[in-house]
């Protein structure tokens, strides 16, 4: 058996998230179906670095699986892509030691949240950006972002319906910058993320950028640990899992 690590991109628009769900189209289900065809119907379970929600995209999601097939490593992406739908694309494959684990060995993850910042929406970018009609104060947003960077209990930025007990995480980098005339990107790198954490941080930074919340409030919100003190969860379509580092 060979343990194989794959890097995969997917357009999350037509998926009910990454993880297998009964009667739902998911990324995991599609990849495992392709592997089953390659293994003559035998179930091959994949293990990913983590889940993504419905509508969330990935450029650098990582998963591993084990296979007895003697396929040259450089041919695994082509073999899988020939069986996968056109909204999933395996970018890279490599052999890894038996001890490797796509979830537990993660050192850091990078997410990027893309905002369309102009008065009118763009129908052709609505699946990949969140529309914000009013101007944003990027300086204030970056001031707030500096407070979030570091190791904290991030209970305030975690969806209430989670059973995770330890909510301490480390954010290594968080910045907001304008990439195009009408697009702003929030980039966040951390040791790991709680359920909907990036989207709640984004929603809170948006309120700061709209002058609906002072940057100085962020420290109080984190210290209080109350989800209700933070802002609404930003929509999923602007979010992309960009990179996973081991």
C-alpha positions in Angstrom: 0.0 0.0 0.0 1.2 3.5 -0.8 0.0 6.5 1.1 -0.7 9.4 -1.3 -1.1 13.1 -0.5 -3.1 15.2 -3.0 -3.6 18.9 -3.4 -7.0 19.7 -4.9 -8.9 22.8 -6.0 -12.6 23.0 -6.3 -15.4 25.4 -7.0 -17.7 25.1 -4.0 -20.7 26.7 -5.7 -22.6 23.5 -6.5 -21.5 21.5 -3.4 -23.1 21.0 0.0 -19.6 21.4 1.5 -16.7 19.1 1.6 -17.8 16.3 3.9 -20.0 13.4 2.8 -23.7 13.9 3.6 -26.6 11.6 2.8 -28.2 12.4 -0.5 -26.0 15.5 -1.0 -23.4 16.3 -3.6 -20.1 16.9 -1.7 -16.5 17.1 -2.7 -15.5 14.1 -0.6 -18.3 12.0 -2.2 -17.1 12.9 -5.7 -13.5 12.1 -5.1 -14.2 8.9 -3.3 -16.5 7.9 -6.2 -13.6 8.5 -8.7 -11.3 6.4 -6.5 -13.8 3.6 -6.3 -13.9 3.4 -10.1 -10.1 3.2 -10.2 -10.2 0.5 -7.5 -12.8 -1.7 -9.2 -15.6 -0.7 -6.8 -13.6 -1.0 -3.6 -14.2 1.9 -1.2 -11.2 4.2 -0.7 -11.7 6.8 2.0 -9.9 10.1 1.8 -8.9 12.2 4.8 -8.7 15.9 4.3 -7.0 18.8 6.1 -10.5 19.9 7.3 -14.0 20.6 6.1 -15.3 23.5 4.0 -18.9 24.6 4.1 -21.4 24.8 1.3 -20.4 27.5 -1.2 -16.8 27.8 0.0 -14.1 27.2 -2.5 -10.6 25.7 -2.3 -7.4 26.2 -4.3 -5.1 24.3 -2.0 -7.1 21.7 0.0 -5.1 18.6 0.9 -6.2 15.0 1.4 -4.6 11.6 1.7 -5.5 8.0 1.0 -3.9 4.6 0.7 -3.9 2.6 -2.5 -2.4 -0.8 -3.7 -2.4 0.4 -7.3 1.0 0.7 -9.0 0.4 4.0 -10.8 3.4 6.4 -11.3 2.9 9.3 -8.9 3.0 11.9 -11.7 0.0 10.1 -13.3 -2.3 10.1 -10.3 -3.6 13.7 -11.0 -4.4 12.9 -14.6 -6.1 9.6 -13.7 -8.3 11.2 -11.1 -9.1 14.3 -13.1 -10.3 12.1 -16.0 -13.0 10.7 -13.6 -13.9 13.9 -11.6 -16.4 16.5 -12.5 -15.1 19.8 -14.0 -15.5 21.7 -10.7 -12.9 19.6 -9.0 -9.2 19.5 -10.1 -6.4 17.5 -8.5 -3.3 19.8 -8.8 -0.6 17.6 -7.4 0.1 14.1 -5.9 3.0 12.7 -4.0 3.9 9.7 -1.8 4.1 10.4 1.9 5.3 8.3 4.9 2.8 6.0 6.6 2.8 8.3 9.6 1.6 11.3 7.6 -1.9 12.6 8.4 -3.6 15.3 6.3 -5.5 16.7 9.3 -3.4 16.2 12.3 -0.1 17.2 10.8 -1.2 20.6 9.6 1.1 23.4 10.7 -0.9 26.3 9.3 -3.7 27.2 6.9 -4.3 30.2 4.7 -7.7 31.4 3.8 -8.5 34.3 1.5 -11.9 36.2 1.5 -12.6 38.2 -1.6 -14.9 41.2 -1.5 -16.5 43.0 -4.5 -16.4 46.6 -3.4 -18.5 48.7 -5.7 -22.0 50.1 -5.8 -23.5 47.6 -8.2 -23.2 43.8 -8.0 -21.5 41.8 -10.8 -23.6 38.7 -11.7 -20.5 37.0 -13.2 -18.5 37.2 -10.0 -21.3 36.6 -7.5 -20.3 33.0 -6.8 -16.7 34.0 -5.9 -17.0 37.3 -4.1 -19.2 38.9 -1.5 -20.7 42.2 -2.6 -20.2 45.3 -0.5 -21.8 48.4 -2.0 -20.4 51.0 0.3 -16.7 52.1 0.6 -14.6 50.4 3.2 -12.0 52.0 5.5 -9.2 49.6 4.9 -6.9 51.4 7.4 -9.4 50.8 10.2 -9.9 47.2 9.2 -6.1 46.6 9.3 -6.0 48.3 12.7 -8.6 45.8 13.9 -6.8 42.9 12.2 -3.6 43.6 14.2 -5.6 43.0 17.4 -6.8 39.6 16.2 -3.3 38.4 15.3 -1.8 36.3 18.1 -2.9 33.4 20.3 -6.3 33.8 21.8 -9.4 32.0 22.9 -11.5 32.7 19.8 -14.9 31.7 21.3 -16.3 35.0 20.0 -15.5 34.1 16.4 -16.9 30.6 16.5 -20.4 29.5 15.5 -22.5 28.5 18.5 -23.4 25.1 17.1 -20.0 23.4 17.6 -18.9 20.9 20.2 -15.3 21.9 20.1 -14.1 22.6 23.7 -10.7 24.1 23.2 -11.2 27.3 21.2 -7.6 28.6 21.5 -6.0 29.2 18.2 -3.1 31.2 16.8 -3.5 33.7 14.0 -0.1 34.4 12.4 -1.2 36.9 9.8 -4.3 38.9 9.0 -4.5 41.7 6.5 -6.9 43.6 4.2 -5.7 45.0 0.9 -7.2 46.2 -2.3 -6.2 43.9 -5.2 -8.2 45.5 -8.1 -10.2 48.7 -8.5 -13.2 46.9 -7.2 -11.9 43.9 -5.3 -10.6 43.7 -1.7 -9.0 40.6 -0.3 -8.8 39.6 3.4 -5.9 37.2 3.9 -5.7 35.1 7.1 -3.1 32.6 8.1 -3.5 30.5 11.3 -2.6 27.3 13.1 -6.2 26.2 12.6 -9.7 27.6 12.5 -13.0 27.0 14.4 -16.3 26.5 12.7 -17.1 29.6 10.5 -14.3 31.5 12.3 -12.9 33.2 9.1 -16.4 34.2 8.0 -17.2 35.7 11.4 -13.9 37.6 11.5 -14.7 38.8 8.0 -18.1 40.0 9.1 -16.6 41.8 12.1 -13.9 43.5 10.0 -16.6 44.6 7.5 -18.5 46.4 10.3 -15.2 48.1 11.2 -14.7 49.1 7.6 -18.2 50.5 7.4 -17.6 52.5 10.6 -20.3 50.5 12.4 -17.8 49.3 14.9 -14.6 50.9 16.3 -11.4 49.0 15.9 -10.8 49.4 19.7 -13.8 47.1 20.3 -12.1 44.1 18.9 -9.9 43.5 22.1 -13.0 43.7 24.3 -14.9 41.2 22.0 -12.1 38.7 22.2 -11.7 39.1 25.9 -15.4 38.7 26.5 -15.7 35.4 24.5 -19.3 36.1 23.5 -20.3 35.2 20.0 -23.2 37.7 20.1 -20.7 40.5 20.6 -19.1 39.9 17.2 -20.7 40.6 13.9 -22.8 38.5 11.5 -21.2 35.7 9.6 -20.1 36.7 6.1 -21.6 34.7 3.2 -19.6 31.6 2.1 -19.0 32.4 -1.6 -16.2 34.9 -1.0 -14.1 32.4 0.9 -11.3 30.2 -0.5 -9.1 27.7 1.4 -5.9 28.9 -0.3 -3.0 26.8 1.2 -2.3 24.1 3.8 1.2 23.9 5.2 2.8 20.8 6.8 
